[in-house]
Amino acid sequence: NNIFNYSKQNCQIWLQTIKTQTFKTKLIELYLKETIVNEKLFLLEQTLTIFANNFGLDKQLLIIRAPGRINLRGVHIEGHGGSVNSFAISREIFIISAIDNDNN
């Protein structure tokens, strides 16, 4: 269940969406702690605001979240029958992108 699967919403709608209780509830399901959720919402709002200031509120956005992970061993050995030993970490990256219709 991808909480960022609100395809083709513009920046203004995203800024409204992240302030809803429904969105916050979905984040709590993902992060499990409300303090972490509040931090993520603050950072997401700041990032969207910076985007809006630079590119406008009307751009259709795509927000991508990639959780961090560490591979202790196993890079490229799983194809040879070896085991992979990776786990999630408390880091992630958010990417906000939009199509620039002016330059195709």
VOBA-1610 file (N, C-alpha, C; in pm, whole numbers, padded with zeros to 5 digits, always signed):
BEGIN
Asn+00085-00118+00000Asn+00000+00000+00000Asn+00089+00124+00000Asn+00106+00184-00113Asn+00196+00297-00128Asn+00124+00428-00096Ile+00165+00494+00011Ile+00098+00619+00051Ile+00127+00734-00044Phe+00232+00720-00125Phe+00265+00826-00218Phe+00207+00799-00356Asn+00113+00708-00365Asn+00052+00673-00492Asn-00068+00764-00520Tyr-00042+00892-00522Tyr-00143+00992-00557Tyr-00096+01053-00689Ser-00096+00973-00793Ser-00034+01016-00916Ser-00097+01142-00973Lys-00011+01222-01030Lys-00046+01343-01103Lys-00123+01446-01021Gln-00090+01457-00895Gln-00144+01568-00817Gln-00045+01682-00824Asn-00098+01803-00825Asn-00006+01916-00828Asn+00043+01948-00688Cys+00138+02037-00681Cys+00204+02071-00556Cys+00105+02125-00453Gln+00012+02206-00498Gln-00087+02263-00406Gln-00172+02153-00343Ile-00214+02054-00421Ile-00293+01943-00367Ile-00209+01858-00272Trp-00082+01836-00308Trp+00006+01761-00218Trp+00019+01832-00084Leu+00037+01965-00087Leu+00049+02040+00038Leu-00077+02027+00123Gln-00192+02016+00060Gln-00317+01994+00134Gln-00327+01850+00182Thr-00288+01755+00097Thr-00299+01613+00128Thr-00217+01575+00250Ile-00094+01626+00259Ile-00007+01585+00371Ile-00056+01639+00505Lys-00151+01732+00503Lys-00206+01788+00627Lys-00331+01714+00674Thr-00376+01615+00597Thr-00497+01542+00635Thr-00466+01433+00736Gln-00566+01400+00817Gln-00550+01293+00916Gln-00534+01158+00846Thr-00598+01140+00733Thr-00585+01014+00659Thr-00441+00989+00618Phe-00374+01091+00566Phe-00235+01077+00525Phe-00147+01051+00647Lys-00172+01123+00755Lys-00093+01104+00877Lys-00111+00962+00930Thr-00232+00911+00927Thr-00259+00774+00973Thr-00181+00673+00890Lys-00175+00695+00759Lys-00099+00604+00673Lys+00050+00611+00706Leu+00099+00730+00738Leu+00239+00742+00777Leu+00266+00673+00910Ile+00172+00680+01003Ile+00189+00613+01131Ile+00197+00461+01109Glu+00117+00409+01016Glu+00125+00267+00983Glu+00263+00232+00926Leu+00323+00323+00855Leu+00454+00299+00794Leu+00567+00313+00895Tyr+00566+00421+00974Tyr+00678+00451+01064Tyr+00657+00404+01208Leu+00534+00377+01246Leu+00496+00323+01378Leu+00508+00420+01495Lys+00573+00533+01478Lys+00587+00630+01587Lys+00542+00767+01540Glu+00455+00829+01618Glu+00401+00959+01580Glu+00509+01067+01577Thr+00610+01057+01663Thr+00717+01157+01662Thr+00794+01154+01530Ile+00817+01035+01478Ile+00884+01022+01349Ile+00795+01076+01238Val+00666+01047+01247Val+00570+01094+01146Val+00568+01246+01142Asn+00565+01310+01257Asn+00564+01457+01261Asn+00689+01514+01196Glu+00803+01451+01220Glu+00928+01494+01158Glu+00922+01478+01005Lys+00871+01365+00959Lys+00862+01340+00815Lys+00764+01438+00749Leu+00652+01465+00815Leu+00556+01560+00760Leu+00616+01700+00750Phe+00691+01740+00851Phe+00758+01870+00850Phe+00856+01879+00733Leu+00939+01775+00718Leu+01038+01774+00609Leu+00970+01770+00472Leu+00864+01693+00461Leu+00791+01685+00334Leu+00726+01819+00299Glu+00669+01885+00399Glu+00608+02016+00375Glu+00714+02118+00334Gln+00829+02116+00401Gln+00938+02208+00364Gln+00984+02183+00221Thr+01001+02056+00187Thr+01048+02021+00053Thr+00947+02062-00054Leu+00819+02037-00029Leu+00715+02078-00124Leu+00708+02229-00137Thr+00725+02300-00027Thr+00723+02447-00030Thr+00839+02502-00111Ile+00957+02445-00092Ile+01074+02487-00171Ile+01049+02459-00318Phe+00994+02343-00349Phe+00960+02309-00487Phe+00863+02411-00544Ala+00757+02441-00469Ala+00655+02536-00515Ala+00714+02674-00538Asn+00804+02717-00451Asn+00868+02849-00466Asn+00954+02856-00591Asn+01012+02744-00629Asn+01099+02741-00746Asn+01028+02711-00877Phe+00922+02629-00870Phe+00860+02581-00994Phe+00711+02609-01002Gly+00650+02657-00896Gly+00507+02687-00897Gly+00423+02577-00836Leu+00301+02614-00799Leu+00209+02521-00734Leu+00135+02430-00831Asp+00134+02466-00959Asp+00049+02393-01054Asp+00117+02275-01122Lys+00245+02253-01097Lys+00315+02140-01160Lys+00263+02008-01106Gln+00240+01914-01198Gln+00201+01778-01159Gln+00325+01707-01106Leu+00315+01653-00984Leu+00432+01597-00916Leu+00429+01446-00910Leu+00546+01392-00899Leu+00565+01253-00863Leu+00658+01253-00743Ile+00613+01193-00633Ile+00696+01183-00513Ile+00737+01037-00498Ile+00866+01016-00487Ile+00921+00882-00474Ile+00991+00872-00339Arg+00964+00765-00268Arg+01030+00739-00140Arg+01108+00609-00154Ala+01236+00615-00122Ala+01320+00495-00125Ala+01379+00473+00013Pro+01334+00368+00082Pro+01389+00341+00214Pro+01533+00293+00205Gly+01611+00324+00308Gly+01751+00283+00310Gly+01766+00140+00355Arg+01874+00078+00312Arg+01907-00056+00358Arg+02057-00075+00351Ile+02102-00173+00425Ile+02244-00207+00427Ile+02258-00354+00390Asn+02352-00383+00304Asn+02387-00521+00273Asn+02516-00554+00347Leu+02506-00642+00445Leu+02627-00683+00516Leu+02711-00777+00430Arg+02644-00859+00356Arg+02709-00945+00258Arg+02602-00989+00160Gly+02644-01034+00048Gly+02545-01090-00042Gly+02529-01017-00173Val+02596-00906-00192Val+02582-00836-00318Val+02633-00926-00431His+02547-00961-00519His+02576-01041-00638His+02607-01188-00610Ile+02597-01233-00486Ile+02621-01376-00463Ile+02493-01458-00463Glu+02377-01388-00451Glu+02252-01462-00449Glu+02228-01535-00581Gly+02284-01484-00688Gly+02270-01550-00818Gly+02350-01679-00828His+02439-01700-00733His+02523-01820-00731His+02487-01911-00614Gly+02366-01892-00560Gly+02321-01977-00451Gly+02357-01928-00312Gly+02423-01815-00302Gly+02461-01761-00172Gly+02346-01686-00108Ser+02360-01654+00018Ser+02253-01581+00087Ser+02287-01433+00096Val+02182-01354+00101Val+02196-01209+00113Val+02158-01172+00255Asn+02237-01088+00316Asn+02211-01046+00453Asn+02195-00894+00453Ser+02073-00849+00425Ser+02047-00705+00422Ser+01936-00671+00520Phe+01934-00547+00564Phe+01829-00503+00654Phe+01804-00354+00635Ala+01685-00312+00678Ala+01646-00172+00665Ala+01715-00087+00771Ile+01737+00039+00736Ile+01793+00136+00830Ile+01698+00255+00838Ser+01722+00342+00930Ser+01630+00454+00953Ser+01661+00575+00864Arg+01712+00552+00749Arg+01737+00658+00652Arg+01650+00632+00530Glu+01621+00738+00457Glu+01545+00725+00334Glu+01569+00848+00248Ile+01522+00841+00128Ile+01534+00957+00039Ile+01397+00981-00024Phe+01361+01107-00033Phe+01240+01148-00105Phe+01285+01223-00230Ile+01226+01188-00341Ile+01252+01257-00466Ile+01121+01316-00514Ile+01122+01445-00542Ile+01005+01512-00597Ile+01041+01556-00737Ser+00962+01511-00833Ser+00990+01546-00972Ser+00863+01591-01042Ala+00883+01663-01150Ala+00770+01711-01230Ala+00815+01720-01375Ile+00719+01709-01463Ile+00747+01725-01606Ile+00740+01873-01640Asp+00840+01919-01711Asp+00841+02057-01756Asp+00782+02061-01897Asn+00657+02098-01908Asn+00589+02098-02037Asn+00643+02206-02131Asp+00714+02303-02077Asp+00769+02410-02161Asp+00882+02362-02248Asn+00958+02263-02198Asn+01075+02216-02272Asn+01059+02075-02328Asn+00944+02015-02303Asn+00917+01877-02347Asn+01035+01788-02318
//
